[in-house]
Amino acid sequence: MPFNRRTFLAGVAAAMAGNAEAQSAPVPIIDAHIHLYDPTRPQGVPYPNKDNPVVYIPTLPDRYRKVAESQGVVGAIEVEASPWIEDNLWVLEVCQKEPIMVGTIGDLEPGKPGFGEYLERYHRNPLFLGIRCGNLWGRNFTTESTQPEYMAGLKLLADSGLTLETTNPRPDIVDALMRITDKIPNLRVVIGHTGGLTLPTDATRQPFESNLRELSKRPHIFAKVSMVARRTNNKVDTDPNTYKPRLDLLWDIFGEDRLVFGSDWPNSAGNWVSFNDVLKIVQDYFAGKDRTIREKFFWKNSFAAYRWVKRAPNQPTAG
């Protein structure tokens, strides 16, 4: 076919227009930290406390969808809100009915008898992405992780390809993660709630920050930017300058390939701030960065960290 300059230029223009449209399209969001519970169940719930009527209401995917979908969220990962082993199954059954749910991080104790059996059982469901461990429910992650049976359980978790998520980024938990990933380098880890990270002001700051930087160099470790929002004088602080130093620090330590978004809905910062306020804080921070970076933060890195399951056409395809 002879060269046709007009056809060629038209094709170039169409390609450029298509690329511009793709660049300006909203970045899909996978929210990697929400909680589900239902206080109306006959057995009740271990969390939240019934003395707080603001949150002591059914908190299920349909309610989440109403607040999140209009903000560009296409999928969410539930993070355990109960130490009851049977609630792993309850959450899986709830998530199975709702395509917006792309996975759950459950609650199993690696050092307990029967851990391997329970892990194998729940792992059969592709929505079961891993477990959360930390200083919750009367447990002590740092002490327990020095025990051989606990480490053997974490080795099973790593070999299964599932993820370990930890709670708040305390110095003792970070120390434990250094020791654990020295011994189990293939263990995929998400350090939870780093949006609330506060470095010590005393002599412990330097070793704590050094450990975080060392962990950031390990290929299977991620940091979840959840629990970001703060209140001042009983009002959500929406000033970007309030959050910039902490987010700059996380960006400097972990970089574009290791940060994961999580809203912590319905808890947010523990101050019952709105979903929109939480999302806007991080959207404002990342607005000045390239689309490729925003895509990593809002969904691509979460896939690398969790291997979540695409369940709906509007959810992005990882590749």
N, C-alpha and C positions, 0 to 999 in steps of 0.2 A: 504494500500500500504506500503510495507516495506521501512524503511528509507534508502535512497541512499545518501551517503556522497558526492559523486561527483556531483550529481544533486543539492544537497543543496548548496554546495560551488559555483557552477556555478550561481545559482540564487542569492546568496549574492553578487557575483562579478557584475552581471548584474545590480542589484539594486544600488550598489555603483557607478557604471559607469553612470547610469541614473541620480543619484543625483548630481554627479560631473558636468555632462553636464548642468543640470538645474541651478546649482550654477554659472556656467561660462557664461550662456546665457545673452545677454544684457537685462538690466532692461527696460521695456517699459516706455515711458514717456507720461504723460498727461500734457500739457502746460496749466496752469490755468489762463493765462493772455495774450490775444492778442486783437488787435483792428481791426475792419472791417469798411471800409467806401469806398465811390466811388464818387470822385469829378465830374465825368462826368454825374451824374444824373441831370435832368433839374433843380431841386431845389437847386443843389449844396450841400454843407455840412457845418455844423457849425465848424467842425474840420477835417483836419488841416488847417493852414493858407496858402492861395494860394501863398504867397510870398516865401514859402519854396518849391522849385521844387523837392527837394530830396524826400519829403514825400507826396507831393500833386499829387498823382497818385492813380489809383484804387488799393485798398488793400483788396483783397478778398481771400477766402479759397484756390483757385487754386495756387495763388502766394505763399501763406504760405506753402502749401504742398511741393512746390519745394525746399524751403530752410530748411524745418523741417523734412520731412520724412526720408531723408538719415541720419539724426542724431539720429534716434531711436524714434522720436515722433510719437505716434499712435493716438492721439486725442488732441483737444484743446477746451478751453472755451473762448468765446468772452466776453469782458467787454465793457460796453457802451462807445461810443465816441460821443454821441449826446444827447442834452436835449429835442429834438423833440419827442413828445410822439408817433407819427406815425412811428418813426424809430425803435421802439421795434418790430413792425410787419415786417418792412423791413429786419432787421437782422434775425428774425426767418425764414423768407422765404429764405434768402440766406443760412442759416445754414441747413435748411431742405434738400437742394439739395446736401449737402456735408457730407458724413459719417465721415470725419475726425473731424467734429464739433460735440462735445458731449454736448454742452449747451451754454447758453448765460446769462449774468448778465445784466439786462435791466436798464432803467431809468424811475422811477416813483417817484413822490414826496408824501411821506406819509401824509403830512398835507393838501394836496389839496383836494377840493371837487371832488368826483368821483374816488378817489384812490381805494376804495374797488371794484368798478365796473371794473376798468381797471385791477386790480390785478387778479380778478376772470377770466376775459377774457383771459389774457395772460397765466395764470396758467394752462389753459386747454391744452396748448402745453407743453409736457414733457421736451422740450428743454429750456423752460423758468425756470431758476434756482433761480432767485432772483433779487435784485436791488442793485444799488450802490448809496451811499449817502456820501456827504462830502462837502468841501468848493470849489465846482466846479460850473460853470455856474452862478456865482453871488449869490450862496446860502451860508448859514452859518449853518452848521450841529449842532454846539454847541448851538446856540440860538434857532434854530427851534425845537431841541429835548427837550426843556423845555416846549413846548406847548402841551396841552392835546390832541388836534386833531392829532398832529404828533405822539405822543406816542400811540394813539389809532390805527393809521395806522401801526406802527411797531408791535403792538400786533396782528393785522390781518396777517401781514407777518409771524410772528412766528407761529401762529396757522395753517397757510397754509403749513408749513413745508419748506418754502423757506428761502433763505440765504440773510442776509444783509452784503454787502461788503462796507467797508469804504475806503476813500482815504488815503493819506500819514499819517504815525503815529505821528501826532503832539500832543503835550501835551494836548491841548484843546479837540481834538477828542478823545483821550484816556480817559480823564476825563468824557466826555459825555458817552462813552461806559460803564464806571463803573456805572454811574447813570442809564443808560438804562437797562443794564443786571441785576442790582439790582431789577428793577421793572418787567422785562420780562426775567426771567431766562431761559426760553426755546427757546429764540431767538438764532439762529445759526448765528455766526458772523465770517467774515474773515477780518482781519486788513490788508489792502492793502499796497504794496510797502514797507514792512519792510526791504527789502534789502538795502534801502537807509537810514535806521535808524541812526540818530546821537543823542546821548544823550547830553543834555545841560551841559555846564561846570560851571554853576553857582549854586545857592542854589536850583533851581528848579529840578535839576537832581534827587535827592533822591526821592521826591514824584512821579516824572514821572516814574522812574524805578520801584518803589514800585507798582504803578498802573499796569504797564505791567506784573509784576510778579503775582499780584493778578488776573488779567484777564487770565493769562495762567493756573491758577488752575480751572477755570470755564469750565465745560465739553464741551461746545458748541462753544468755541472760538479758532480760528486758526490764524496763521500769514503767510502771503504770501511773500515769498522771491523773490520779483521782484524788478526791478530798482536797480540792483546790480552794473553793470559795471560803471567804471569811466574812464575819459580821462585825460592824463597828457601831456602837450606840444602837444596838438592836435593829440594824439595817444592813442589808447586804452591801458590801463594798464593791462597787463596780468600776473603780478607778484602775485602769490598766497598770498604772505605776505601782500599785500595791502588789501586784503579782509578778511584775517583770523580773525583779531580782531572783526570785525563787525559780521561775521558769527559765531564766538565763542560765542559772546554775545547773539545772537538769539538762538543758540543751548542751552546755559545755561538757558535762560529764558523760552523758550517754549518746548524744548526737542524733542524727536523723533516722538511723536504722533501729533504734532500741526503745524509743518512746511510744507508749500505747495510750490511747484515750479511754477513760472510764468516768462515767458521771457520778457513780455512787448513789444512784437513785434508789429509793426515795430519801436516803439519808443525806446525800450531798456532803456537806462539811460537818455533819452532825448538828447543823444549825437550822435544818429544814428550809434551806434556800430552794428557789425554784429551779427546775430543770433548765429553763431558758437562761437563767443567770449563770449557771455552771458552764453551759456550753459556750455562751458568749465570751466568757473570760479566755478560754483557750482559742476560740475562733479569732478573737481580736489579736491574740499573740501571734498566731500562725498566719494571719492575713497577709503579712508582708513577705512571706516566704514563697518559694516557687510551688506550683501546683504539685509537682512530683513529691515534694516534702510534705505537703498537706495530705496527699493521698497516703503516704506512709504512716503518718501519725494517726489519721482518722480511720484507716482500715487495713492497709497492707501489713504493717508491723504486728497487728493483732493476729493476723493469720499465721505469720511466722512464729508468734509466741504460743498460740493455742491450737492451731490446725482446726479452726472451726468449720462447720458444715454449711455450705450454701444450700438454702432451702426455698428461696423465692426468686423469681425472675429479676427483681430490682436489686438483688444483692450482687455485689461485684464478684467476678471470677478471679480467684488468685492464680497466678501463674508466673 
